[in-house]
């Protein structure tokens, strides 16, 4: 452990910055995973709500989705409440749009930060490498005739250490940001599908009433 700490310390201040970015990245990944846990869950409750709505039991349908805790349940609850209150479809659609945008904005929070960490970490690693190479060649120049291969090699591997550290921080951050962004997109599509399914049931019920 002491040897690893000593090795990382030789990387200079850039290693310290990358260590902080690594801590931020891990923290954000854990927070977002917890935040999105169960975001697509509760489908059985929503299916029960659709079935109750189809049968005309709107009160039971609304209670079924109000009991859920996912963004889909919240947006579906708002849609059902609006239809029960007899709101105009255009006004209700606008409300559901901004409610959906708020849900997606909350779920997308901090993903940009992860993307930023993934972008700047390799650049910081490269910066540390360049600075380390400059220092290594300065030592080589000062050594004049006393320079040897081991002196140059020692400076180079210390310089390259920051590049490796930058990639170690960047890769998990970039991959996590991409996967989390994809999950947010899936949740957005699921919300649109949930509301669309409800509106289809409502329109079918209205057509059946007119035919009767």
Buried (B, 14 or more C-beta within 10 A) or exposed (E): EEEEEEEBEBBBEBBEBBBEBBEBBBEBBEEBEEBBEEBBBBEEBBEBBBBBBEEEBBEBBBBBBBEBEBBBBBBBBBBBBBBEEEBEEEEBBEBBEEBBEEBBEEBBBBBEBBBBBBEBBBEBBBBBBBBBBEBBBEBBEEEEEEEEEEBBEEBBBBBBBBBEBBBBBBEBBBEBBBEBBEBBEEBBEBBBEBBEBBBEBBEEBEEEEEEE
